Amino acid sequence: MTPDQIIKAALRIADVEADLDQLTVRRLASELNVGTMTLYSYFRGKENILDGMADHVLGRMPLPDEPDDTPADAIRMVARAFLAMMREHPSVVRIFSTRVTDSRTALRGAMEAVLDRLVAAGIPGELAVRCYGFLITYAIGFVSYQIPRSWGGDPDSDEELAEARRQRVHFYKGLPATEFPHMVDLADTLVDLPSDAQYMAGVEAFVQTVEAALKNTR
């Protein structure tokens, strides 16, 4: 038994349930087939386990090795990295929205490294902070919206997802046209609301705002 094994088991439970309330020391001990007192010899309690989960996910958030050519490239890269991290570990969305993480490991991986990439791409410090703030909160909100909608994500990567999209389109088109004329007419577009394409459309709108701000400072 190692602390890393315990944290990985905690993430499995929390990610599947998408609810930190379902993660208890007793349930975690059962998952690992050990007594609860064994876990207390590694972590003082659930709060310390949650801190360990934040360290594990945020501290290891992958960013591409190759440098970004433009500020727009850097913003898009960070946006995709946040989306991938939160979709792989949905529990981190709840951690972000319910806890303040002061761990140096988490701060280094998911904040300092991100700010470094934005600044290195030519975005001044204060604007880089605003970019970070938008991207992290936008990703948290979008993933919270996307997770329960089984037709979200990238439809080209998953046949089950594609089938869920078809069913959702059928649902929208099956609504009474006299009561929901726009939803019936726009069913094929409405289904894209929780899609990755919709997420990146929001990012592109933000990119235009940042590029305009950069032009005004030159």
C-alpha positions as CSV (number, residue, x, y, z in Angstrom):
1,M,0.0,0.0,0.0
2,T,1.3,3.4,-1.0
3,P,-0.2,6.9,-0.7
4,D,-0.3,7.0,-4.6
5,Q,-2.4,3.8,-4.7
6,I,-4.8,5.3,-2.2
7,I,-5.2,8.6,-4.2
8,K,-5.7,6.7,-7.5
9,A,-8.4,4.6,-5.8
10,A,-10.1,7.8,-4.5
11,L,-10.0,9.3,-7.9
12,R,-11.6,6.2,-9.4
13,I,-14.5,6.4,-7.0
14,A,-15.0,10.2,-7.3
15,D,-14.7,10.2,-11.1
16,V,-17.2,7.5,-11.6
17,E,-19.7,9.0,-9.2
18,A,-18.8,12.6,-10.2
19,D,-19.6,13.4,-6.6
20,L,-17.1,14.0,-3.8
21,D,-19.8,13.3,-1.2
22,Q,-19.8,9.6,-2.3
23,L,-16.1,9.4,-1.4
24,T,-15.7,8.4,2.2
25,V,-12.8,6.9,4.1
26,R,-14.9,3.8,4.8
27,R,-15.8,3.3,1.1
28,L,-12.2,3.9,0.1
29,A,-11.0,1.3,2.5
30,S,-13.5,-1.2,1.1
31,E,-12.3,-0.4,-2.4
32,L,-8.7,-1.2,-1.3
33,N,-9.7,-4.1,0.8
34,V,-8.1,-2.7,3.9
35,G,-9.3,-1.4,7.3
36,T,-10.1,2.2,7.7
37,M,-7.4,2.6,10.3
38,T,-4.9,1.6,7.7
39,L,-5.8,4.6,5.6
40,Y,-5.5,6.9,8.6
41,S,-1.9,5.8,8.9
42,Y,-1.3,7.5,5.5
43,F,-3.8,10.4,5.6
44,R,-5.3,12.2,8.6
45,G,-8.8,12.2,7.0
46,K,-10.9,12.9,3.9
47,E,-9.6,16.5,3.6
48,N,-6.0,15.3,3.3
49,I,-7.2,12.7,0.7
50,L,-8.9,15.5,-1.3
51,D,-5.7,17.5,-1.2
52,G,-3.8,14.5,-2.5
53,M,-6.2,14.1,-5.3
54,A,-5.7,17.8,-6.3
55,D,-2.0,17.3,-6.2
56,H,-2.2,14.2,-8.3
57,V,-4.4,15.7,-11.1
58,L,-3.4,19.4,-11.1
59,G,0.2,18.8,-10.4
60,R,0.5,16.5,-13.4
61,M,-1.6,18.4,-15.9
62,P,0.2,17.8,-19.3
63,L,1.1,20.6,-21.5
64,P,2.7,20.1,-25.0
65,D,6.5,20.4,-25.0
66,E,6.6,22.4,-28.2
67,P,6.4,26.2,-27.7
68,D,3.4,28.2,-28.9
69,D,3.9,30.4,-31.9
70,T,1.3,33.1,-31.0
71,P,-0.8,34.2,-28.1
72,A,-3.9,32.6,-29.8
73,D,-2.0,29.3,-30.0
74,A,-1.2,29.4,-26.3
75,I,-4.8,30.2,-25.3
76,R,-6.1,27.3,-27.5
77,M,-3.5,24.9,-26.0
78,V,-4.4,25.8,-22.4
79,A,-8.1,25.6,-23.2
80,R,-7.7,22.1,-24.6
81,A,-5.5,21.0,-21.7
82,F,-8.1,22.1,-19.1
83,L,-10.9,20.4,-21.0
84,A,-8.9,17.1,-21.3
85,M,-7.9,17.2,-17.6
86,M,-11.4,17.8,-16.3
87,R,-13.0,15.3,-18.6
88,E,-10.5,12.6,-17.6
89,H,-11.1,13.4,-13.9
90,P,-14.6,15.0,-13.5
91,S,-14.0,15.0,-9.7
92,V,-11.5,17.9,-10.1
93,V,-14.4,20.1,-11.2
94,R,-16.0,19.7,-7.8
95,I,-12.6,20.1,-6.1
96,F,-12.2,23.5,-7.9
97,S,-15.7,24.7,-7.1
98,T,-15.7,23.7,-3.4
99,R,-12.1,24.0,-2.2
100,V,-9.1,26.4,-2.3
101,T,-6.0,24.4,-3.2
102,D,-2.8,26.0,-1.8
103,S,-0.6,23.0,-2.5
104,R,2.6,24.0,-4.2
105,T,2.5,20.9,-6.4
106,A,-1.0,21.8,-7.6
107,L,-0.2,25.4,-8.1
108,R,3.0,24.7,-10.0
109,G,1.2,22.3,-12.4
110,A,-2.1,24.0,-13.1
111,M,-1.3,27.7,-12.5
112,E,2.4,28.6,-12.7
113,A,3.1,26.4,-15.7
114,V,0.0,27.8,-17.5
115,L,0.9,31.4,-16.7
116,D,4.5,30.7,-17.9
117,R,3.2,29.4,-21.3
118,L,0.9,32.4,-21.7
119,V,3.6,35.0,-20.9
120,A,6.1,33.2,-23.1
121,A,3.7,33.4,-26.0
122,G,3.7,37.2,-25.7
123,I,0.7,37.9,-23.4
124,P,1.7,40.5,-20.8
125,G,1.4,39.4,-17.1
126,E,-1.8,41.1,-16.1
127,L,-3.6,40.0,-19.3
128,A,-2.2,36.5,-18.9
129,V,-3.8,36.3,-15.4
130,R,-7.1,37.4,-16.9
131,C,-6.7,34.8,-19.6
132,Y,-6.0,32.1,-17.0
133,G,-9.1,33.2,-15.0
134,F,-11.3,33.0,-18.0
135,L,-10.0,29.7,-19.3
136,I,-10.2,27.9,-15.9
137,T,-13.7,29.1,-15.0
138,Y,-15.0,28.6,-18.5
139,A,-13.7,25.0,-18.5
140,I,-15.2,24.3,-15.1
141,G,-18.6,25.6,-16.2
142,F,-18.5,23.9,-19.6
143,V,-17.4,20.5,-18.3
144,S,-20.1,20.7,-15.5
145,Y,-22.6,21.2,-18.3
146,Q,-21.1,18.5,-20.6
147,I,-20.6,15.6,-18.2
148,P,-24.3,14.7,-17.6
149,R,-25.2,15.1,-21.3
150,S,-24.2,11.8,-22.9
151,W,-24.3,13.3,-26.4
152,G,-21.5,15.9,-25.6
153,G,-17.8,15.5,-26.4
154,D,-16.4,14.6,-29.9
155,P,-19.0,12.7,-31.9
156,D,-16.3,11.3,-34.3
157,S,-14.5,9.5,-31.5
158,D,-17.2,7.4,-30.0
159,E,-20.0,5.4,-31.6
160,E,-22.1,5.4,-28.4
161,L,-21.8,9.2,-28.2
162,A,-22.8,9.5,-31.9
163,E,-25.9,7.3,-31.2
164,A,-26.8,9.5,-28.1
165,R,-26.6,12.5,-30.4
166,R,-29.0,11.0,-32.9
167,Q,-31.4,10.2,-30.1
168,R,-31.2,13.7,-28.8
169,V,-31.9,15.2,-32.2
170,H,-34.9,12.9,-32.5
171,F,-36.1,14.2,-29.0
172,Y,-35.8,17.9,-30.1
173,K,-37.5,17.2,-33.4
174,G,-40.3,15.3,-31.7
175,L,-41.3,18.3,-29.6
176,P,-44.6,20.0,-30.5
177,A,-43.7,22.4,-33.3
178,T,-46.4,24.9,-32.3
179,E,-44.9,25.2,-28.8
180,F,-41.2,24.8,-29.6
181,P,-40.8,26.0,-33.2
182,H,-37.2,27.2,-32.8
183,M,-36.0,24.0,-31.0
184,V,-37.6,21.8,-33.6
185,D,-36.2,23.8,-36.5
186,L,-32.7,24.0,-34.9
187,A,-32.5,20.4,-33.5
188,D,-29.4,19.5,-35.5
189,T,-27.6,22.6,-34.1
190,L,-28.9,22.3,-30.5
191,V,-27.4,18.9,-30.1
192,D,-23.9,20.6,-30.4
193,L,-24.4,22.7,-27.3
194,P,-22.3,20.3,-25.1
195,S,-19.9,19.4,-27.8
196,D,-16.1,20.1,-28.0
197,A,-16.8,22.2,-31.0
198,Q,-19.1,24.5,-29.0
199,Y,-16.4,24.7,-26.3
200,M,-13.8,25.8,-28.8
201,A,-16.2,28.3,-30.3
202,G,-16.3,30.1,-27.0
203,V,-12.5,29.9,-26.8
204,E,-12.2,31.5,-30.3
205,A,-14.4,34.3,-29.2
206,F,-12.2,35.0,-26.3
207,V,-9.1,34.7,-28.5
208,Q,-10.5,37.6,-30.6
209,T,-11.0,39.7,-27.5
210,V,-7.4,39.1,-26.4
211,E,-5.9,39.8,-29.8
212,A,-7.8,43.1,-29.9
213,A,-6.5,44.0,-26.4
214,L,-2.9,43.2,-27.5
215,K,-3.3,45.5,-30.6
216,N,-4.4,48.3,-28.3
217,T,-1.4,48.0,-26.1
218,R,1.1,48.2,-29.0
